[in-house]
Amino acid sequence: MSTARARVSSAVMTHPVRRVQAQELCDRLGLGGLAVDPEPDGPPSALRTALVAWSRVADGATHQLMIQDDVAAPDDFVDLVSHCADRFPADALAYYTNWHARNGAAARLAALAGAGWVRAVPEEFTPTLAIVLPVATADAFRRHAAETGERHDDEVMAGFLAGRGSSALLAVPTVTEHTGTSSINGHGAVQGIRLAVCPTSSEDARPLLLNGWVLELEQLDWLPYMRYGEGYVRLPGQETEVAPRHHFTWREALPRTDLGEHAVATALSTLDDRDREDRRRAGEISKLFGESYADELWIHCVLLGRQARLTARRHAPGAPRPAEGPEAARLRRAAVSTVGPAGLPPERRHEAGRGHTGLLADYASAAVSRGEALADSAPPTADRR
């Protein structure tokens, strides 16, 4: 293994109630030390502790890694981060993305398209469970954030990066995992179970992170995502809208894309075209979570597969052939395995336990394949916006 040129220092962001688990993580990964909430009895504030973590830069470091205490990561994580910093020395690099967020949907689409990284959508919070900044950027963020009076570091990070004309790069294969549902800021009660979008081993992730292509925001086009049991679409350039976080249902949004009303009719027609096995799966899922959810999951995944295939055809090096090999197959399976549970309402995600994950993944995979087939049958002119 080659030696990275980047010199990464690090801190584990924690609260005294989690000090033991934070120290265990710090010791196992060889991290720089703990950044403990300076006002543990004060109002909950992730940003207050994050400011401490971003200030713990070691002498001679080129980059600072801030990792939260409820994260699992592989033993070679710091080495992997250092090599990624070599590749992208000026970028904010996020190594965890929630499975239910718009950015999670972007990472899932990128995984199906064969990309190693995807640019975050700027209107959403920046995932900060495990994030790296160049030292100068970390210092600028600390100065900026200290004046905001905010408590959510992920929201402040998104605004800070947007103000600099950028957003974070999200690692598509996710080598980190969120280990619990509790939250200092109270997200657990509102968002439910929050896990990684494309859980991947370090061995499979390393080649993609160090050599995989980058899906940039302007290449993403419209983005299907799912929340609370319904399918939605992020429109191109939505970050410039008056209400950039507005959620457009897929029925509302598709006529505003280059596909028009035809895409709505095509998506709906796939419901009737499901084969016997997929109808059986739909029936089981309907009994568990409702018929509306089963239909919305199918249509969402059809749109996801279509967009992923056309994105790869337009932008991936070596297109139009999709990524191949066992590593690509495992990443693809990881991506579709999380879409079903993530698309459920937060209060029901715990019901999608091990007994149902395979069912949901097989159903989602079939729908993604249907969407890819629709893309493959489209004439080449349909690839151009």
C-alpha positions in Angstrom: 0.0 0.0 0.0 1.4 3.4 -1.1 1.9 6.2 1.4 -0.4 9.1 1.0 1.0 12.6 0.6 -1.9 14.2 2.5 -1.5 14.5 6.3 -4.8 14.0 8.0 -5.4 14.9 11.6 -8.6 14.0 13.3 -11.0 14.3 16.2 -14.0 12.4 17.4 -16.9 14.6 18.2 -18.7 13.4 21.4 -20.8 14.2 24.5 -19.7 13.1 28.0 -22.5 10.5 28.0 -20.8 8.8 25.0 -17.2 9.3 26.1 -16.5 5.5 26.5 -17.7 4.6 23.0 -16.0 7.6 21.5 -12.7 6.6 23.1 -13.0 3.1 21.9 -13.5 4.4 18.3 -10.6 6.7 18.7 -8.3 4.0 19.9 -9.3 1.4 17.3 -8.9 3.8 14.4 -5.9 5.6 15.7 -7.6 9.0 15.7 -6.2 12.2 17.2 -8.4 12.5 20.2 -11.8 13.5 21.6 -13.6 16.7 21.0 -16.0 16.9 23.9 -19.1 19.1 24.1 -17.8 22.2 26.1 -21.3 22.8 27.6 -22.7 19.3 28.1 -25.6 20.6 30.3 -26.5 23.3 27.8 -29.1 23.3 25.1 -28.4 20.4 22.6 -26.1 21.7 19.9 -24.1 19.5 17.5 -22.4 22.7 16.1 -21.0 23.6 19.5 -19.0 20.4 19.7 -18.2 20.4 16.0 -16.4 23.7 16.4 -14.1 22.0 19.0 -13.4 19.2 16.6 -12.5 21.5 13.7 -10.1 23.4 16.0 -8.1 20.2 16.9 -5.8 20.4 13.9 -2.4 18.8 14.4 0.8 20.7 13.4 1.7 20.0 9.8 -1.7 18.6 8.8 -3.2 19.3 5.4 -6.7 18.0 6.2 -8.9 17.6 9.2 -11.2 14.6 9.7 -14.2 15.0 12.0 -16.0 11.8 12.9 -18.9 11.5 15.2 -18.9 9.0 18.1 -21.8 6.8 16.9 -20.1 5.8 13.6 -18.5 2.4 12.7 -15.6 2.5 10.3 -13.0 0.0 9.0 -9.5 -0.2 10.6 -7.9 1.3 7.5 -10.3 4.3 7.4 -7.7 7.0 8.1 -5.4 5.6 5.4 -8.3 5.5 2.9 -9.2 9.1 3.8 -5.6 10.2 3.3 -5.4 8.7 -0.2 -8.8 10.3 -1.1 -7.5 13.6 0.1 -4.6 13.2 -2.3 -7.0 12.8 -5.1 -9.3 15.6 -4.1 -7.1 18.0 -2.1 -9.5 21.0 -2.2 -12.9 19.3 -1.7 -15.0 18.6 1.4 -15.3 14.8 1.4 -18.2 13.1 3.1 -17.9 9.4 3.9 -21.4 8.8 5.1 -24.8 9.6 3.5 -28.2 8.8 5.1 -30.2 6.2 3.1 -33.4 8.4 3.1 -32.1 11.8 2.1 -31.9 13.4 -1.3 -28.2 13.1 -1.1 -28.8 9.4 -0.3 -30.8 9.1 -3.5 -28.0 10.8 -5.4 -25.5 8.3 -4.0 -27.8 5.4 -4.8 -28.2 6.5 -8.4 -24.5 7.1 -8.7 -23.8 3.6 -7.5 -26.1 2.1 -10.1 -24.4 4.3 -12.7 -21.0 3.0 -11.6 -19.6 6.2 -10.1 -17.3 6.4 -7.1 -18.3 9.9 -6.0 -21.3 12.2 -6.4 -21.6 15.9 -5.8 -24.0 16.7 -3.0 -27.2 18.6 -3.8 -26.6 22.0 -2.2 -30.1 22.7 -0.9 -30.0 19.8 1.6 -27.9 19.5 4.8 -24.3 18.2 4.3 -23.9 14.8 6.0 -21.2 15.4 8.7 -21.0 12.0 10.5 -17.6 11.5 8.9 -16.3 14.4 6.9 -12.9 15.8 5.8 -12.0 19.4 5.0 -8.7 20.9 3.9 -7.2 22.7 6.9 -7.8 26.2 5.5 -11.4 25.3 4.7 -11.9 23.9 8.2 -10.5 27.1 9.7 -12.8 29.3 7.5 -15.8 27.1 8.4 -15.0 27.5 12.1 -15.0 31.3 11.8 -18.1 31.3 9.8 -20.1 28.9 12.0 -19.2 30.6 15.3 -21.2 33.6 14.2 -24.3 31.8 13.1 -26.0 31.1 16.4 -27.1 27.8 14.8 -27.0 24.3 16.5 -27.1 22.0 13.4 -23.6 21.7 12.1 -24.8 19.8 8.9 -27.1 22.7 8.0 -24.4 25.3 8.6 -21.9 23.2 6.6 -24.2 23.2 3.6 -24.7 26.9 3.7 -21.0 27.6 4.1 -20.0 25.4 1.1 -22.8 26.9 -1.0 -21.5 30.3 -0.2 -18.2 29.2 -1.6 -19.9 28.1 -4.8 -19.6 24.3 -4.1 -21.0 21.4 -2.2 -19.3 18.3 -0.7 -18.3 15.2 -2.6 -20.1 12.2 -1.3 -18.5 8.8 -1.2 -20.8 6.5 -3.1 -19.6 3.2 -1.6 -20.2 3.8 2.2 -17.5 2.3 4.4 -18.9 4.0 7.5 -22.2 3.1 9.3 -24.4 4.9 11.8 -24.6 2.7 14.8 -27.8 4.0 16.6 -31.0 6.0 16.4 -30.3 8.3 19.4 -29.3 11.9 18.6 -28.1 14.8 20.7 -30.1 17.1 18.4 -33.2 14.9 18.6 -33.2 13.6 15.0 -33.9 10.1 16.1 -37.4 10.8 17.1 -38.2 12.5 13.8 -36.2 10.6 11.3 -36.3 7.1 12.7 -33.6 4.5 11.8 -30.8 6.2 9.7 -28.3 4.0 8.0 -25.8 4.2 5.2 -27.1 4.3 1.7 -24.6 1.9 0.0 -22.9 -0.1 2.8 -19.7 -1.5 1.3 -16.5 -3.2 2.5 -13.3 -1.2 2.5 -11.8 -3.7 0.0 -14.6 -3.1 -2.5 -14.8 0.7 -1.9 -11.1 1.5 -2.2 -10.7 1.1 -6.0 -13.9 3.1 -6.6 -13.0 5.9 -4.2 -9.4 6.2 -5.5 -10.1 5.7 -9.2 -13.9 5.8 -9.8 -15.5 8.6 -11.9 -17.2 11.6 -10.3 -20.9 12.3 -11.0 -21.2 16.1 -10.8 -24.4 18.0 -10.0 -24.9 19.4 -13.5 -24.8 15.8 -14.8 -27.3 14.5 -12.3 -30.3 15.9 -14.2 -33.6 15.1 -12.4 -33.3 12.9 -9.4 -35.9 10.4 -8.2 -36.0 10.0 -4.4 -38.5 8.5 -1.9 -39.7 9.7 1.5 -42.5 8.7 3.8 -43.8 6.0 1.4 -44.1 8.2 -1.6 -41.9 8.9 -4.7 -40.6 12.4 -5.5 -38.3 14.0 -8.0 -35.7 16.7 -7.5 -35.8 18.9 -10.6 -32.6 20.2 -12.3 -31.4 23.4 -10.7 -33.8 23.2 -7.9 -31.3 24.8 -5.6 -32.1 28.1 -7.3 -35.8 27.9 -6.7 -37.6 30.2 -4.2 -38.3 27.1 -2.1 -35.4 24.8 -2.9 -36.4 22.1 -0.5 -40.0 21.8 -1.8 -40.9 18.1 -2.5 -42.4 17.5 -5.9 -44.2 14.2 -6.3 -43.1 12.3 -9.4 -46.4 12.9 -11.0 -46.0 16.7 -10.5 -42.4 16.7 -11.5 -42.0 14.6 -14.6 -44.0 16.9 -16.9 -41.4 19.6 -16.0 -38.6 17.4 -17.2 -37.5 16.8 -20.8 -39.5 13.6 -20.7 -42.9 15.2 -20.4 -46.2 13.5 -19.8 -45.0 10.4 -21.6 -42.8 9.5 -18.7 -45.8 9.5 -16.3 -47.7 7.2 -18.6 -44.7 4.9 -19.0 -44.0 4.7 -15.3 -47.6 3.9 -14.6 -47.7 1.2 -17.3 -44.9 -0.7 -15.6 -47.3 -1.4 -12.7 -49.5 -3.5 -15.1 -46.5 -5.1 -16.7 -45.0 -6.7 -13.6 -44.5 -10.4 -14.1 -46.0 -13.1 -11.9 -43.1 -13.2 -9.4 -43.0 -9.4 -9.0 -46.8 -9.4 -8.6 -46.4 -12.0 -5.8 -43.8 -9.8 -4.2 -46.0 -6.7 -4.6 -48.8 -8.6 -2.8 -46.6 -9.5 0.1 -45.3 -6.0 0.4 -48.8 -4.6 0.2 -49.9 -6.8 3.1 -46.9 -5.6 5.1 -46.8 -1.9 4.3 -49.8 -1.1 2.1 -50.6 -1.2 -1.6 -49.7 2.4 -2.1 -46.2 1.9 -0.8 -45.7 -1.2 -3.0 -46.7 0.8 -6.1 -44.7 3.9 -5.2 -41.6 1.8 -4.5 -41.9 0.1 -7.8 -42.4 3.3 -9.8 -39.6 5.0 -7.9 -37.2 2.2 -8.7 -38.2 2.1 -12.4 -37.4 5.9 -12.6 -34.2 5.3 -10.6 -33.0 2.5 -13.0 -33.8 4.6 -16.0 -32.0 7.7 -14.8 -29.0 5.7 -13.6 -28.6 3.9 -17.0 -28.9 7.1 -19.0 -26.6 9.0 -16.6 -23.9 6.3 -17.1 -24.5 6.4 -20.9 -24.0 10.1 -21.0 -21.2 10.6 -18.5 -19.4 7.5 -17.4 -16.0 6.7 -18.9 -16.3 3.8 -21.3 -20.0 4.2 -21.7 -22.4 2.8 -22.7 -21.3 -0.5 -21.1 -22.4 -0.6 -17.4 -19.9 -1.3 -14.7 -19.2 -5.0 -14.4 -17.4 -7.5 -12.0 -18.2 -8.8 -8.6 -17.4 -5.5 -6.8 -19.8 -3.6 -9.0 -22.5 -6.3 -8.5 -22.1 -6.1 -4.7 -22.3 -2.3 -4.7 -25.4 -2.5 -6.9 -27.0 -4.9 -4.5 -26.1 -2.7 -1.5 -27.7 0.3 -3.2 -31.0 -1.5 -3.9 -31.1 -3.2 -0.5 -31.6 0.1 1.3 -34.1 1.8 -0.9 -37.1 -0.1 0.4 -36.6 0.4 4.2 -35.4 4.0 3.6 -38.6 4.8 1.7 -40.9 3.8 4.5 -42.2 6.4 7.0 -39.7 6.8 9.9 -42.0 5.2 12.4 -42.3 2.1 10.3 -38.6 1.5 9.2 -38.0 -0.8 12.2 -40.6 -3.1 10.7 -38.5 -3.8 7.7 -36.3 -6.2 9.6 -34.1 -9.1 8.3 -37.1 -11.1 7.3 -38.3 -8.5 4.8 -35.1 -6.9 3.5 -34.5 -9.6 0.9 -38.1 -9.3 -0.3 -37.8 -5.5 -0.6 -34.4 -5.7 -2.3 -35.5 -8.3 -4.9 -38.6 -6.2 -5.7 -36.6 -3.0 -6.0 -33.9 -4.7 -8.1 -36.6 -6.0 -10.5 -38.0 -2.5 -10.9 -34.5 -1.0 -11.4 -33.8 -3.5 -14.1 -37.1 -2.6 -15.8 -36.1 1.1 -15.7 -32.7 0.2 -17.2 -34.4 -1.7 -20.0 -36.6 1.3 -20.8 -33.4 3.4 -21.0 -31.7 0.8 -23.2 -34.7 0.8 -25.6 -34.8 4.6 -25.9 -33.3 6.1 -29.1 -29.9 7.8 -28.8 -31.6 11.2 -29.2 -33.4 10.7 -26.0 -30.1 10.9 -24.2 -29.7 14.6 -24.9 -31.3 17.2 -22.8 
